[in-house]
């Protein structure tokens, strides 16, 4: 490999690694909120609300109630149940999406002559990079969702489906084959595209707007303001797709890997709205927002500081 090729390669490797490390830190800090959000979104769907022919009221009625219930009934460490596949996911997902977006911005789509990256290009770049990263990481997301629900299954007296990350992967492979590892990938990718539209596009646009139009320098204050905006927009854009994704991925499946409750993400969307109303699509919005806000803040501050420490230019 020539020196030129080596120099062009290692910055990309460094950016991928830094993205994965920053995402791991953010995931560890905010994972309990992700578990709370998942529990809120799952309750109320199909068979989980039927018992003896009667509709049962939801067990939890808010983020705090859900989190306290998990701690009281399952133990505080259960708030991090499923964190291992979540970290695996972000190594692939966040590392891939960040690297892909930056490459699209700098080399494929390109900035304007005045150095500005137009919003419409940011929309395209963020959705493509998010969808690509999530498609590759989809098997780890499926394992994470299933592991998060094991505590609830034990409380309901049901036998555990999985006993760890490796067992979850092998069980899915045995029941559905390679195709089973990508069960629910369509709503998965849809959600990732929308979340990245809110996250990457908003952060990039707001950050450089502040740098161009205010006296705020390229420091932690600028990064923090941009990350707060990106967390809010990402939650608004991504919550409906997140609800559909979680329900499709968590449903029981037949021997061929086909879902027994929903035929597709569209079918899940229609059933949820028809049976529970439009705002069922925003179940778990507050924990989603309360998680995305600190997640974005932690990720972007860590990511930007790591880049600076490694001598890589600001994002």
C-alpha positions as CSV (number, residue, x, y, z in Angstrom):
1,X,0.0,0.0,0.0
2,X,1.4,3.4,-1.0
3,X,1.8,6.2,1.6
4,X,-1.0,8.1,-0.1
5,X,-3.4,5.2,0.1
6,X,-2.5,4.6,3.8
7,X,-3.0,8.3,4.7
8,X,-6.4,8.3,3.0
9,X,-7.4,5.1,4.7
10,X,-6.5,5.7,8.4
11,X,-8.6,8.9,8.9
12,X,-11.7,6.8,7.9
13,X,-10.7,4.1,10.3
14,X,-10.1,6.6,13.1
15,X,-13.5,8.3,12.4
16,X,-15.3,5.0,12.5
17,X,-13.5,4.0,15.8
18,X,-14.2,7.3,17.5
19,X,-17.9,7.2,16.4
20,X,-18.2,3.7,17.9
21,X,-16.5,4.7,21.1
22,X,-18.6,7.8,21.6
23,X,-21.8,5.9,20.9
24,X,-20.8,3.2,23.4
25,X,-20.4,5.9,26.2
26,X,-23.7,7.4,25.3
27,X,-25.4,4.0,25.2
28,X,-24.2,3.0,28.7
29,X,-25.3,6.3,30.2
30,X,-28.8,6.3,28.7
31,X,-29.7,2.6,28.2
32,X,-32.1,2.4,31.2
33,X,-34.3,4.9,29.4
34,X,-34.3,2.7,26.3
35,X,-35.5,-0.3,28.3
36,X,-38.2,1.8,29.8
37,X,-39.3,3.1,26.4
38,X,-39.4,-0.5,25.0
39,X,-41.6,-1.7,27.9
40,X,-44.0,1.2,27.4
41,X,-44.3,0.6,23.7
42,X,-44.9,-3.2,24.0
43,X,-47.7,-3.1,26.6
44,X,-51.1,-2.8,25.0
45,X,-50.4,-4.7,21.9
46,X,-52.5,-7.6,20.7
47,X,-52.4,-10.6,22.9
48,X,-50.6,-9.0,25.9
49,X,-53.8,-7.1,26.8
50,X,-56.1,-10.0,26.5
51,X,-56.8,-12.3,29.5
52,X,-59.9,-14.4,29.9
53,X,-61.6,-12.4,27.2
54,X,-61.2,-9.1,29.1
55,X,-59.0,-6.2,28.2
56,X,-56.5,-5.6,31.0
57,X,-55.4,-2.1,31.9
58,X,-51.8,-1.2,31.2
59,X,-49.4,-2.2,34.0
60,X,-47.3,1.0,33.6
61,X,-48.6,4.5,33.0
62,X,-45.5,6.5,32.6
63,X,-41.8,6.5,32.3
64,X,-41.1,6.9,36.0
65,X,-43.7,4.2,37.0
66,X,-42.1,1.8,34.5
67,X,-38.6,2.4,35.6
68,X,-39.5,2.1,39.3
69,X,-41.5,-1.0,38.6
70,X,-38.5,-2.7,36.9
71,X,-36.2,-1.8,39.8
72,X,-38.7,-3.0,42.4
73,X,-39.8,-6.2,40.7
74,X,-36.7,-7.3,38.8
75,X,-33.8,-5.5,40.4
76,X,-31.8,-2.3,39.4
77,X,-29.3,-4.2,37.2
78,X,-32.2,-5.3,34.9
79,X,-32.3,-1.7,33.7
80,X,-29.2,-2.6,31.7
81,X,-30.6,-5.9,30.4
82,X,-29.8,-6.1,26.7
83,X,-27.0,-3.5,26.9
84,X,-24.4,-5.9,25.4
85,X,-26.1,-6.3,22.0
86,X,-27.0,-2.6,22.1
87,X,-23.3,-1.8,22.3
88,X,-22.5,-4.3,19.5
89,X,-25.2,-2.6,17.5
90,X,-23.8,0.9,18.0
91,X,-20.3,-0.2,17.1
92,X,-21.7,-1.2,13.6
93,X,-24.5,1.3,13.4
94,X,-23.1,4.5,14.7
95,X,-19.6,3.9,13.3
96,X,-21.1,3.2,9.9
97,X,-23.7,6.0,9.8
98,X,-21.3,8.7,10.9
99,X,-18.6,7.6,8.5
100,X,-21.1,7.2,5.6
101,X,-22.6,10.7,6.2
102,X,-19.2,12.4,6.4
103,X,-18.1,10.7,3.2
104,X,-21.4,11.7,1.4
105,X,-21.0,15.3,2.6
106,X,-17.4,15.7,1.7
107,X,-16.9,13.5,-1.4
108,X,-20.3,12.5,-3.0
109,X,-22.9,15.2,-2.5
110,X,-20.4,18.0,-1.8
111,X,-20.7,21.4,-0.2
112,X,-21.7,24.6,-2.0
113,X,-19.1,27.0,-3.4
114,X,-19.4,29.0,-0.1
115,X,-18.6,25.9,1.9
116,X,-22.2,25.4,3.1
117,X,-23.8,21.9,3.1
118,X,-27.4,22.6,1.9
119,X,-30.3,21.3,4.0
120,X,-31.7,19.2,1.1
121,X,-28.3,17.4,0.7
122,X,-28.1,16.9,4.5
123,X,-31.6,15.3,4.4
124,X,-30.5,12.9,1.6
125,X,-27.1,12.1,3.2
126,X,-28.5,11.5,6.7
127,X,-31.3,9.2,5.6
128,X,-29.0,7.1,3.3
129,X,-26.3,6.8,6.0
130,X,-28.8,5.9,8.7
131,X,-30.6,3.3,6.6
132,X,-27.4,1.7,5.5
133,X,-25.9,1.5,9.0
134,X,-29.1,0.1,10.5
135,X,-29.6,-2.5,7.8
136,X,-26.1,-3.9,8.6
137,X,-26.7,-3.8,12.3
138,X,-30.3,-5.0,12.3
139,X,-29.5,-8.5,13.7
140,X,-28.1,-7.0,16.9
141,X,-31.1,-4.8,17.3
142,X,-33.4,-7.8,17.1
143,X,-31.4,-9.5,19.8
144,X,-31.4,-6.4,22.0
145,X,-35.2,-6.1,21.8
146,X,-35.8,-9.7,22.7
147,X,-33.4,-9.6,25.7
148,X,-35.0,-6.5,27.0
149,X,-38.3,-8.3,27.2
150,X,-37.1,-11.3,29.1
151,X,-37.6,-9.7,32.5
152,X,-41.3,-9.1,31.7
153,X,-41.8,-12.7,30.5
154,X,-40.4,-14.1,33.7
155,X,-42.8,-11.9,35.8
156,X,-45.7,-13.2,33.7
157,X,-44.7,-16.8,34.5
158,X,-43.6,-17.5,30.9
159,X,-40.4,-19.4,30.2
160,X,-37.4,-17.4,29.0
161,X,-36.8,-17.3,25.2
162,X,-33.1,-16.5,25.4
163,X,-30.4,-16.8,28.0
164,X,-27.8,-14.5,26.5
165,X,-26.5,-12.8,23.4
166,X,-24.9,-16.0,21.9
167,X,-28.0,-18.1,22.7
168,X,-30.3,-15.4,21.2
169,X,-28.3,-15.4,17.9
170,X,-28.2,-19.2,17.6
171,X,-31.9,-19.5,18.5
172,X,-32.9,-17.0,15.9
173,X,-30.7,-18.8,13.3
174,X,-32.2,-22.2,14.2
175,X,-35.8,-21.0,14.0
176,X,-35.7,-18.6,11.0
177,X,-32.3,-19.1,9.4
178,X,-30.3,-16.2,8.1
179,X,-33.5,-14.5,7.1
180,X,-34.7,-14.6,10.7
181,X,-31.7,-12.3,11.7
182,X,-33.2,-9.6,9.6
183,X,-36.8,-10.0,10.9
184,X,-38.4,-6.5,11.1
185,X,-35.6,-4.9,9.1
186,X,-38.0,-2.8,7.0
187,X,-39.4,-0.8,10.0
188,X,-35.9,-0.9,11.5
189,X,-34.4,0.8,8.5
190,X,-37.4,3.2,8.2
191,X,-36.9,4.2,11.8
192,X,-33.2,4.7,11.4
193,X,-33.6,6.9,8.3
194,X,-36.1,9.1,10.1
195,X,-34.0,9.3,13.3
196,X,-30.9,10.2,11.4
197,X,-32.9,12.8,9.4
198,X,-33.6,14.4,12.8
199,X,-30.2,13.7,14.4
200,X,-27.5,14.1,11.8
201,X,-29.2,16.7,9.6
202,X,-30.3,18.8,12.6
203,X,-27.0,18.7,14.4
204,X,-24.9,19.5,11.2
205,X,-27.3,22.2,10.1
206,X,-27.8,23.9,13.5
207,X,-24.1,23.7,14.4
208,X,-22.9,25.4,11.3
209,X,-25.7,27.9,11.4
210,X,-24.6,29.0,14.8
211,X,-21.0,29.2,13.7
212,X,-21.9,31.3,10.6
213,X,-24.5,33.6,12.2
214,X,-23.5,34.0,15.9
215,X,-20.4,34.8,17.9
216,X,-20.5,31.3,19.5
217,X,-17.2,29.5,18.7
218,X,-16.8,25.9,17.8
219,X,-16.7,24.6,21.3
220,X,-18.8,22.6,23.7
221,X,-21.5,25.2,24.0
222,X,-22.1,25.1,20.3
223,X,-22.0,21.3,20.2
224,X,-24.4,21.2,23.2
225,X,-27.0,23.5,21.7
226,X,-26.9,21.7,18.4
227,X,-27.2,18.3,20.1
228,X,-30.3,19.4,22.1
229,X,-32.0,20.4,18.9
230,X,-31.1,17.2,17.2
231,X,-32.4,15.0,20.1
232,X,-35.8,16.7,20.0
233,X,-36.2,16.5,16.2
234,X,-35.0,12.9,16.1
235,X,-37.6,11.9,18.8
236,X,-40.4,13.6,16.9
237,X,-39.4,12.0,13.6
238,X,-38.6,8.5,14.9
239,X,-41.1,7.6,17.6
240,X,-43.9,6.3,15.4
241,X,-41.4,4.1,13.4
242,X,-39.8,3.0,16.6
243,X,-43.2,1.8,18.0
244,X,-43.9,-0.2,14.8
245,X,-40.3,-1.5,14.7
246,X,-40.5,-2.7,18.3
247,X,-43.8,-4.5,17.9
248,X,-42.9,-6.2,14.6
249,X,-39.6,-7.4,16.0
250,X,-41.0,-8.6,19.3
251,X,-44.0,-10.6,17.9
252,X,-44.0,-14.4,18.0
253,X,-43.0,-16.2,14.8
254,X,-43.8,-19.4,13.0
255,X,-41.2,-22.0,11.9
256,X,-40.6,-20.0,8.7
257,X,-39.8,-16.8,10.6
258,X,-43.1,-15.1,9.6
259,X,-44.8,-13.0,12.2
260,X,-48.0,-14.2,13.8
261,X,-49.5,-10.8,14.8
262,X,-48.5,-8.5,11.9
263,X,-48.0,-9.2,8.2
264,X,-45.8,-6.1,7.7
265,X,-44.8,-2.8,9.2
266,X,-47.8,-1.2,7.4
267,X,-50.1,-3.8,8.8
268,X,-48.7,-3.1,12.3
269,X,-49.2,0.6,11.8
270,X,-52.8,0.2,10.7
271,X,-53.7,-2.2,13.5
272,X,-52.1,0.0,16.1
273,X,-54.0,3.1,15.0
274,X,-57.3,1.2,14.5
275,X,-57.3,-0.5,17.9
276,X,-55.5,2.0,20.1
277,X,-55.7,5.3,18.3
278,X,-53.3,7.6,16.5
279,X,-51.4,8.6,19.6
280,X,-50.5,4.9,20.3
281,X,-47.8,5.7,17.7
282,X,-46.3,8.1,20.3
283,X,-46.3,5.6,23.2
284,X,-43.0,6.1,24.9
285,X,-42.4,9.5,23.3
286,X,-41.2,11.2,26.6
287,X,-38.7,8.4,27.5
288,X,-37.6,8.4,23.8
289,X,-37.0,12.2,24.0
290,X,-35.6,12.1,27.5
291,X,-33.2,9.4,26.3
292,X,-32.3,11.0,22.9
293,X,-31.6,14.3,24.5
294,X,-28.9,13.1,26.9
295,X,-27.8,10.5,24.3
296,X,-27.2,13.1,21.7
297,X,-25.6,15.5,24.2
298,X,-23.2,12.7,25.5
299,X,-22.5,11.4,22.0
300,X,-21.8,14.7,20.3
301,X,-19.7,16.2,23.1
302,X,-17.7,13.0,23.4
303,X,-17.3,12.6,19.7
304,X,-16.2,16.2,19.1
305,X,-13.7,16.1,22.0
306,X,-12.3,12.7,20.8
307,X,-11.8,14.1,17.3
308,X,-10.0,17.2,18.7
309,X,-7.8,15.0,20.9
310,X,-6.9,12.8,17.9
311,X,-6.1,15.8,15.7
312,X,-9.1,15.3,13.4
313,X,-11.1,18.4,12.3
314,X,-14.4,19.2,13.9
315,X,-17.5,17.4,12.5
